[in-house]
Amino acid sequence: MSEIRRVAVMTSGGDSPGMNGAIRAVVRAGTYYDLEVYGIRQAYRGLVNGDIERLDTRDVAGIIQAGGTFLQTARLPEFKEEAYQRKAIRRLNEHGIDALVVIGGDGSLSGALALHQRGVKVIGIPGSIDNDIWGTASSLGVDTALDTIIEAIDRLRDTASSHERVFLVEVMGNKCGYLAMVSGLVTGAEFMIIPEEEVTLEHVNAVVEDAYMKGKSHAMIVVAEGANLKCQQIAESLSAHDIGFEVRTTILGHVVRGGRPTTFDRLLATRFGVAAVNALKEGKSGVMTALEGTDIVLRNLEEVIGKQRPINPGYSELLKILTR
């Protein structure tokens, strides 16, 4: 067992529902093991600046149901530089902190790996609504983001069918189309456009025209923000071809990031947080908590960083079957 007395936790990169639950779990698990737990505000920026404060169980009371992160988050691209990493380690040493838990996406976990390679005991927790982190079935916030998107699409379908319209709905997903693909499948969308699969305007036009010719009262197309075609391009193309439907565009944007975490995300955050502290107690470092089936396992950060979690190829086949 590792001789750890003080543990710090921070949230980095884009916020995601469930981050607060993970912070809470780290603090309470640390307290259970008689560890001192510290919170770092504003992620790596706060670490470099020494914005570190002691947390106890009362400080994290009532936050598990809140979206966002009460420690706040920020991006610091300069953390790739050795000077910033050395300064971060200096701040940890100034506070007598023995280990660090980093909650965030690929960039945040890259920073965690860099600190691990410099001798800091670090555990990562995957937090990214895009579900783009390799090695885990789900990251914090994915389930909540999907629920938000699904509710929006269901509401848009009501007005789409009332006015015989095709709605183009843009959702988050710069490099990974998981949110677009899954939300489209479970809301009965006619087509999903994702970064992993390039499509042409002609193909999209054909899909919408086919829906119109079949007598459908509306059509829904879900577009990931990082897809090769943008909503405005598609809207202009559909309008120019006068396929039959009126065209409307809705960009959900950052509303997808917010909201109260679902039961799944609260439980996942709790399990990840406790697992991170247990891993540190066992002397582990340079690893990330991950969901495999129903179990929480550990993945080496070196294996995780820079890899893209692929879209299940079976989803595309489902789309073909369900939209006939």
C-alpha positions in Angstrom: 0.0 0.0 0.0 1.3 3.4 -1.0 2.1 6.0 1.8 -0.2 8.8 0.6 -1.4 11.5 2.9 -2.7 14.3 0.7 -4.6 13.9 -2.6 -5.8 16.7 -4.9 -8.6 16.5 -7.5 -9.4 18.7 -10.5 -11.7 18.9 -13.5 -10.1 19.9 -16.8 -11.2 20.6 -20.4 -14.8 20.7 -21.3 -17.3 20.3 -18.5 -19.6 17.3 -18.4 -22.5 16.3 -16.1 -21.2 13.9 -13.5 -17.9 15.8 -12.8 -19.3 17.0 -9.5 -20.3 13.5 -8.5 -16.7 12.3 -9.2 -15.2 15.1 -7.1 -17.6 14.3 -4.3 -16.6 10.6 -4.4 -12.9 11.4 -4.4 -13.3 13.7 -1.4 -15.5 11.3 0.6 -13.4 8.2 -0.3 -10.2 10.1 0.7 -11.8 11.2 4.0 -12.8 7.6 4.6 -9.2 6.6 4.3 -8.1 9.5 6.6 -6.5 11.3 3.7 -6.4 15.1 3.3 -8.1 16.1 0.0 -7.6 19.3 -1.9 -9.4 20.8 -4.8 -7.7 22.6 -7.6 -9.7 25.3 -9.3 -9.5 26.1 -13.0 -7.7 22.9 -13.9 -4.1 23.0 -15.0 -4.2 26.8 -15.0 -5.2 26.8 -11.3 -2.6 24.2 -10.6 0.2 26.3 -12.1 -1.1 29.4 -10.3 -1.4 27.6 -7.0 -5.2 27.9 -6.7 -5.5 25.0 -4.4 -7.8 24.6 -1.3 -8.6 22.0 1.3 -11.9 20.2 0.8 -13.9 18.2 3.4 -17.1 16.2 3.1 -19.3 19.3 3.9 -17.8 21.1 0.9 -19.1 18.5 -1.5 -22.5 18.1 0.1 -25.4 18.6 -2.3 -23.3 18.7 -5.5 -23.9 15.2 -7.0 -27.1 16.4 -8.6 -25.6 19.5 -10.2 -24.3 19.8 -13.7 -21.0 21.5 -14.6 -18.2 21.4 -12.0 -18.0 23.4 -8.8 -14.2 23.4 -9.1 -14.6 25.1 -12.5 -12.5 24.2 -15.5 -10.2 25.8 -18.1 -7.9 24.9 -20.9 -4.2 25.5 -20.8 -2.5 24.4 -24.1 0.8 25.6 -22.8 0.8 22.8 -20.2 2.5 20.7 -22.9 5.7 22.8 -22.2 8.1 21.5 -19.6 8.3 24.8 -17.8 4.6 24.7 -17.0 4.8 21.1 -15.9 7.7 21.9 -13.6 5.8 24.8 -12.1 2.8 22.5 -11.5 4.9 20.0 -9.7 6.4 22.8 -7.6 2.9 23.9 -6.5 2.0 20.3 -5.6 5.1 20.0 -3.5 4.5 23.4 -1.8 1.1 22.0 -0.6 2.6 18.7 0.3 0.3 16.9 -2.1 1.3 13.3 -2.8 -1.1 12.4 -5.6 -3.5 13.9 -8.1 -6.8 12.8 -9.7 -7.5 14.4 -13.0 -11.1 14.3 -14.4 -11.4 15.2 -18.1 -11.0 14.3 -21.8 -8.0 13.3 -23.9 -6.1 16.6 -23.6 -6.6 16.6 -19.8 -5.4 13.0 -19.6 -2.4 13.8 -21.7 -1.4 16.4 -19.0 -1.9 13.7 -16.4 0.4 11.3 -18.2 3.0 14.0 -18.5 3.0 14.6 -14.7 3.1 10.8 -14.1 6.2 10.6 -16.3 7.8 13.2 -14.1 7.2 11.2 -11.0 3.8 12.5 -9.8 1.3 9.8 -8.7 -1.7 10.5 -11.0 -5.0 8.7 -11.7 -7.3 9.8 -14.6 -11.1 9.7 -14.7 -12.7 10.0 -18.2 -15.1 13.0 -18.5 -16.2 13.8 -22.0 -19.8 14.0 -23.4 -18.6 13.0 -26.9 -17.7 9.5 -25.6 -14.5 9.7 -27.6 -12.1 8.4 -25.0 -10.6 5.0 -25.9 -10.7 2.1 -23.5 -14.0 2.9 -21.6 -17.6 2.0 -22.6 -18.7 5.4 -21.4 -17.3 8.6 -20.0 -18.9 11.0 -17.5 -21.7 13.0 -19.0 -22.4 10.9 -22.1 -25.7 9.5 -20.8 -27.0 12.9 -19.7 -26.0 14.6 -23.0 -27.9 11.9 -24.9 -31.0 12.5 -22.8 -30.8 16.2 -23.5 -30.5 15.7 -27.2 -33.2 13.1 -27.4 -35.7 15.4 -25.6 -34.9 18.2 -28.0 -35.3 16.0 -31.1 -38.6 14.6 -29.8 -39.9 18.2 -29.3 -38.7 19.2 -32.8 -40.4 16.2 -34.3 -43.8 17.5 -33.0 -43.5 20.8 -34.9 -41.7 19.2 -37.9 -44.7 16.8 -38.5 -47.2 19.7 -38.0 -45.6 21.7 -40.8 -44.2 19.1 -43.2 -40.6 20.1 -42.5 -37.1 18.6 -42.6 -35.2 19.5 -39.5 -31.4 19.5 -39.4 -30.2 19.2 -35.8 -26.6 19.9 -35.0 -25.2 18.2 -31.9 -21.7 18.2 -30.3 -19.1 15.8 -31.6 -16.0 17.4 -33.2 -14.1 14.2 -33.9 -16.5 11.5 -32.7 -20.1 11.1 -33.9 -21.4 9.0 -31.1 -23.9 11.5 -29.8 -25.3 12.1 -33.3 -25.5 8.4 -34.2 -27.1 7.1 -31.0 -29.5 10.0 -30.6 -30.6 9.6 -34.3 -31.1 5.9 -33.9 -33.3 6.1 -30.8 -35.4 9.1 -32.1 -36.1 7.6 -35.5 -34.1 10.1 -37.6 -33.8 9.5 -41.3 -30.1 10.0 -41.4 -27.1 10.8 -39.2 -24.0 12.6 -40.5 -20.8 12.0 -38.4 -17.1 12.8 -38.7 -16.2 9.1 -39.2 -18.1 8.8 -42.4 -18.0 11.4 -45.2 -21.2 11.9 -47.2 -22.2 14.1 -50.2 -24.9 16.6 -50.5 -26.4 14.5 -53.3 -26.7 11.6 -51.0 -28.4 13.7 -48.3 -30.8 15.1 -50.9 -31.7 11.6 -52.0 -32.4 10.5 -48.5 -34.8 13.4 -47.8 -36.5 13.1 -51.2 -37.0 9.4 -50.6 -38.7 10.2 -47.3 -40.9 12.7 -49.0 -41.9 10.4 -51.8 -42.8 7.7 -49.3 -45.4 10.1 -47.9 -43.7 10.9 -44.6 -44.9 14.1 -42.9 -41.4 15.2 -42.0 -37.8 14.2 -41.8 -35.1 14.5 -39.2 -31.3 14.6 -39.9 -28.8 14.7 -37.0 -25.5 16.3 -37.8 -22.3 16.1 -35.6 -20.5 19.4 -35.5 -17.3 17.9 -36.9 -18.9 16.2 -39.9 -17.7 17.0 -43.4 -21.0 18.7 -44.2 -22.4 21.6 -42.1 -26.1 22.2 -41.4 -26.1 25.5 -43.4 -24.6 23.7 -46.5 -27.2 21.0 -46.3 -30.1 23.4 -45.8 -29.1 25.5 -48.8 -28.8 22.4 -51.0 -32.2 21.0 -49.9 -33.9 24.4 -50.5 -32.3 24.7 -53.9 -33.6 21.3 -55.0 -37.1 22.1 -53.7 -37.6 18.5 -52.5 -40.9 19.1 -50.9 -40.3 19.8 -47.3 -39.6 23.2 -45.8 -36.1 23.2 -44.2 -35.3 24.3 -40.7 -32.0 24.2 -38.8 -31.5 23.9 -35.1 -28.0 24.0 -33.4 -28.2 22.6 -29.9 -24.7 23.8 -29.0 -23.6 24.0 -25.4 -27.0 23.3 -24.0 -26.0 19.6 -24.4 -23.2 20.0 -21.9 -25.5 21.2 -19.1 -28.2 19.8 -16.9 -28.7 17.5 -13.9 -26.8 14.2 -14.4 -28.8 11.1 -15.0 -28.8 8.2 -12.5 -26.3 6.4 -14.8 -23.9 9.3 -14.8 -24.2 9.9 -11.0 -23.5 6.2 -10.3 -20.6 6.1 -12.8 -19.1 9.2 -11.3 -19.3 7.7 -7.8 -17.7 4.4 -8.9 -15.0 6.2 -10.8 -14.1 8.5 -8.0 -13.9 5.8 -5.3 -11.9 3.5 -7.8 -9.4 6.4 -8.3 -8.7 6.7 -4.6 -8.5 3.0 -4.2 -6.0 2.8 -7.0 -3.8 5.5 -5.4 -4.0 3.6 -2.1 -2.8 0.5 -3.9 0.2 2.4 -5.3 -1.1 2.7 -8.8 -0.3 5.7 -11.1 -0.5 6.6 -14.7 -3.8 4.8 -15.2 -7.4 5.8 -15.9 -10.6 4.4 -14.5 -12.8 2.8 -17.2 -16.1 1.0 -17.6 -15.8 -2.5 -19.1 -19.2 -4.2 -19.2 -20.5 -3.5 -15.7 -17.1 -3.5 -14.1 -14.7 -0.6 -13.3 -11.2 -1.4 -14.5 -8.0 0.5 -14.9 -6.3 1.4 -18.3 -2.8 2.6 -18.7 -2.8 6.2 -19.8 -0.1 5.5 -22.4 -2.6 3.1 -24.1 -5.5 5.6 -24.0 -3.9 8.9 -25.1 -4.3 9.8 -28.8 -6.6 6.9 -29.7 -10.1 7.5 -31.1 -12.9 5.4 -29.6 -14.6 3.9 -32.8 -18.3 4.0 -33.5 -19.9 0.6 -33.3 -20.1 -0.5 -37.0 -23.4 -2.2 -36.3 -25.1 1.2 -35.8 -24.8 2.0 -39.5 -26.4 -1.3 -40.3 -29.2 -0.6 -37.9 -29.8 2.7 -39.6 -30.2 1.0 -43.0 -32.7 -1.5 -41.6 -34.8 1.0 -39.6 -35.2 3.6 -42.3 -36.4 1.4 -45.1 
